[in-house]
């Protein structure tokens, strides 16, 4: 909704100011189809030329993510901390034999199934399971574990940012593509130099529509989309930091409650559950675990 509101404000203010100053939309409407064809076609063609098919597909999904917004809400962070508490407590009390069935089939696990929204994030669940599984085979050195996790997180973040960089490059190139369209309009105008002044004026105005569209699309549409996508990718990366903090805390033999509290403090401030809220959530988890054990 905020994205649509922003787009409406841009269009109303840009074209409203043009009309209020005495401008006529006739010239813009006349030039818009072929100028947009040149600019959008060249931009999309260059985008396809400069990127792999995988990047193109991810870029399309990235634009959809911009309009959907951030996936992670306050309840999701609280659920993630509760999930980590359940897994680490089970690991600490029962060892590898107790935790491995949950890691081998998360979708069938009594622990994971309590959090269906988290199960939908397959990459995060796989990240959790992989490192807990590594710990079941005595890969528990906190420093080595932290190094391995940071490497995986950096690789994941780099791959996620690939489409964002591609969209940003398109935004950076749009003003120049607009100039290309404008130059073509000027060439057309020069070939009709014998026409009356009013005809030449309209043709030059149409040519300048290309420059206008290139700048408008770059700084008021494609650029903001790239920026918003970066913010969403960065926000969706935060849960990995929580997972890393909790698992490293467990590897350092800290009490599970302390490991989870350290992870809670890594939660973005606008989504972080309070100490009391987290304590209440963990009490519920303990009751569930006791009921399952009984």
C-alpha positions in Angstrom: 0.0 0.0 0.0 2.8 2.4 0.9 4.5 1.7 -2.5 1.3 2.5 -4.4 0.8 5.7 -2.4 4.4 6.8 -3.1 3.9 6.1 -6.9 0.7 8.1 -6.9 2.3 11.1 -5.1 5.2 11.1 -7.7 2.8 11.1 -10.7 0.4 13.7 -9.2 3.2 16.1 -8.2 5.3 15.8 -11.3 2.5 16.0 -13.9 0.3 18.3 -11.6 3.1 20.9 -11.4 3.5 20.7 -15.2 -0.2 21.3 -15.8 -0.4 24.1 -13.2 2.5 25.9 -14.9 0.6 25.9 -18.1 2.1 22.8 -19.8 0.1 20.7 -22.2 0.0 16.9 -21.9 -0.7 16.6 -25.6 3.0 16.7 -26.6 3.8 14.1 -23.9 1.0 11.8 -24.9 1.9 12.0 -28.5 5.6 11.2 -27.9 5.1 8.7 -25.0 4.5 5.4 -27.0 7.6 5.5 -29.2 9.8 7.2 -26.6 8.8 4.6 -24.0 9.3 1.8 -26.6 12.9 3.0 -27.2 13.7 3.5 -23.5 12.0 0.5 -21.9 13.0 -1.8 -24.8 16.7 -0.8 -24.6 16.7 -1.0 -20.8 15.1 -4.5 -20.7 17.3 -5.7 -23.6 20.5 -4.5 -21.9 19.2 -6.1 -18.6 18.8 -9.4 -20.4 22.1 -9.1 -22.2 24.1 -8.3 -19.0 22.6 -11.0 -16.7 22.1 -14.7 -16.5 18.7 -16.3 -16.7 18.9 -17.1 -13.0 19.5 -13.5 -12.1 16.6 -12.4 -14.4 14.2 -14.8 -12.6 15.4 -13.7 -9.2 15.1 -10.0 -10.2 11.5 -10.6 -11.1 10.9 -12.2 -7.7 12.8 -9.4 -6.1 10.4 -6.8 -7.6 7.5 -8.9 -6.3 9.2 -8.9 -2.8 9.3 -5.1 -2.9 5.5 -4.8 -3.2 4.9 -7.6 -0.7 7.2 -6.0 1.9 9.3 -7.7 4.6 8.5 -11.3 5.4 9.6 -11.2 9.0 7.2 -9.7 11.6 7.5 -9.4 15.4 5.8 -12.7 16.0 8.1 -14.5 13.6 11.2 -13.4 15.6 9.6 -14.5 18.8 8.7 -17.9 17.2 12.3 -18.3 15.9 13.7 -17.7 19.3 11.2 -20.2 20.8 12.1 -22.7 18.1 15.8 -22.4 18.8 15.2 -22.8 22.5 13.2 -26.0 21.8 15.9 -27.5 19.6 18.9 -26.5 21.8 17.1 -27.7 24.9 16.3 -31.0 23.3 20.0 -31.3 22.1 21.4 -30.5 25.5 19.1 -33.0 27.4 19.0 -35.9 24.9 22.1 -35.5 22.8 22.4 -36.4 19.1 19.9 -39.2 19.3 17.2 -36.9 20.5 17.7 -34.1 18.0 18.6 -36.0 14.8 15.0 -37.1 14.0 13.9 -33.5 14.0 16.8 -32.4 11.8 16.3 -35.2 9.3 12.6 -34.4 8.6 11.7 -30.9 9.8 8.3 -31.0 8.1 7.4 -34.1 10.2 9.0 -32.8 13.4 6.8 -32.1 16.4 9.1 -29.1 17.2 9.3 -27.5 13.8 5.6 -28.1 13.0 4.6 -25.7 15.8 5.9 -22.9 13.6 4.5 -23.3 10.1 5.5 -19.8 9.0 9.1 -20.5 9.8 8.9 -23.9 8.0 8.0 -21.9 4.9 11.5 -20.3 4.9 13.3 -23.4 3.6 16.8 -21.8 3.4 16.7 -20.7 7.0 15.4 -24.1 8.2 18.1 -25.8 6.2 20.7 -23.5 7.7 19.6 -24.4 11.2 19.5 -28.1 10.6 22.8 -28.2 8.8 24.7 -26.6 11.7 22.9 -28.6 14.5 23.6 -31.7 12.5 27.3 -30.8 12.3 27.3 -30.4 16.1 26.0 -34.0 16.4 29.2 -35.3 14.8 31.3 -33.4 17.4 32.0 -30.3 15.2 31.6 -28.1 18.2 34.6 -25.8 18.3 32.9 -22.4 18.7 35.5 -20.6 16.6 35.4 -23.0 13.7 31.6 -23.1 13.9 31.4 -19.3 13.8 33.8 -19.2 10.8 31.8 -21.7 8.9 28.5 -20.0 9.6 29.8 -16.6 8.7 31.1 -18.0 5.4 27.7 -19.5 4.6 25.8 -16.3 5.6 28.1 -14.1 3.4 27.6 -16.4 0.4 23.8 -16.4 0.9 23.7 -12.6 1.3 25.9 -12.1 -1.8 23.6 -14.3 -3.9 20.5 -12.5 -2.6 22.1 -9.1 -3.5 22.9 -10.1 -7.1 19.5 -9.2 -8.5 19.4 -6.0 -6.5 22.7 -4.9 -8.1 21.4 -5.7 -11.5 18.2 -3.6 -11.0 20.4 -0.8 -9.6 22.6 -0.9 -12.7 19.4 -0.6 -14.8 18.4 2.5 -12.8 21.9 4.0 -13.3 21.7 3.5 -17.1 18.2 4.8 -17.7 19.1 8.5 -17.8 21.6 7.8 -20.6 19.1 5.6 -22.4 16.7 8.5 -22.2 19.3 10.7 -23.9 19.7 8.2 -26.7 15.9 8.4 -27.3 16.1 12.2 -27.2 19.0 12.3 -29.7 16.9 10.1 -32.1 14.1 12.7 -31.7 16.6 15.5 -32.5 17.8 13.6 -35.6 14.2 13.3 -36.7 13.7 17.0 -36.1 16.7 18.0 -38.1 15.6 16.0 -41.0 12.4 18.2 -41.0 14.1 21.5 -40.6 12.1 23.0 -43.5 8.9 22.6 -41.5 7.1 25.6 -39.8 8.2 26.7 -36.3 5.2 25.2 -34.5 5.9 21.8 -36.1 9.6 21.9 -35.1 8.7 23.0 -31.6 6.4 20.0 -31.1 9.0 17.7 -32.5 11.7 19.0 -30.2 9.3 18.8 -27.3 8.6 15.2 -28.2 12.4 14.5 -28.3 12.9 16.0 -24.8 10.2 13.6 -23.5 12.8 10.8 -23.9 15.2 12.6 -21.5 12.4 13.3 -19.1 11.2 9.6 -19.1 14.7 8.3 -18.6 15.3 10.5 -15.6 11.9 9.9 -14.1 12.0 6.1 -14.4 15.6 6.0 -13.0 15.1 8.2 -9.9 11.4 7.8 -9.2 10.7 4.1 -10.0 13.6 1.7 -10.8 16.1 3.3 -8.4 13.6 3.3 -5.4 12.7 -0.3 -6.2 16.4 -1.3 -6.0 16.8 0.6 -2.8 13.7 -1.0 -1.2 14.8 -4.5 -2.3 18.2 -4.0 -0.6 16.4 -3.0 2.6 14.2 -6.1 2.4 17.1 -8.4 1.7 19.0 -6.9 4.7 16.0 -7.3 6.9 15.5 -10.9 5.8 19.2 -11.6 6.6 18.7 -10.7 10.3 17.3 -14.1 11.4 20.5 -15.7 10.3 22.3 -13.6 12.9 19.9 -14.7 15.6 20.5 -18.4 14.6 24.3 -18.0 14.6 24.3 -16.2 18.0 22.1 -18.9 19.7 24.0 -21.9 18.2 27.4 -20.4 19.0 26.2 -19.7 22.5 25.2 -23.4 22.8 28.6 -24.5 21.4 30.3 -22.3 24.1 28.3 -24.3 26.7 26.3 -21.4 27.8 22.9 -22.2 29.5 20.2 -22.4 26.8 18.3 -19.4 28.3 21.4 -17.3 28.1 22.1 -18.3 24.5 18.5 -17.3 23.6 18.7 -14.0 25.5 21.9 -13.1 23.5 20.1 -14.0 20.3 17.1 -11.9 21.4 19.4 -8.9 21.7 20.3 -9.3 18.0 16.7 -8.9 17.0 16.0 -5.6 15.1 14.7 -3.1 17.8 11.4 -2.5 16.1 10.6 -6.3 16.1 12.4 -7.4 19.3 10.2 -9.0 21.9 10.7 -7.7 25.4 12.4 -9.7 28.1 9.0 -10.4 29.7 7.4 -11.4 26.4 10.2 -13.8 25.6 10.1 -15.3 29.1 6.4 -15.9 28.7 7.0 -17.5 25.3 9.7 -19.8 26.7 7.4 -20.9 29.5 4.9 -22.0 26.9 7.6 -23.9 25.1 8.7 -25.6 28.4 5.1 -26.7 29.0 4.9 -28.1 25.5 8.1 -30.0 26.0 7.0 -31.4 29.3 3.7 -32.5 27.8 5.5 -34.2 25.0 7.9 -36.0 27.4 5.0 -37.2 29.5 
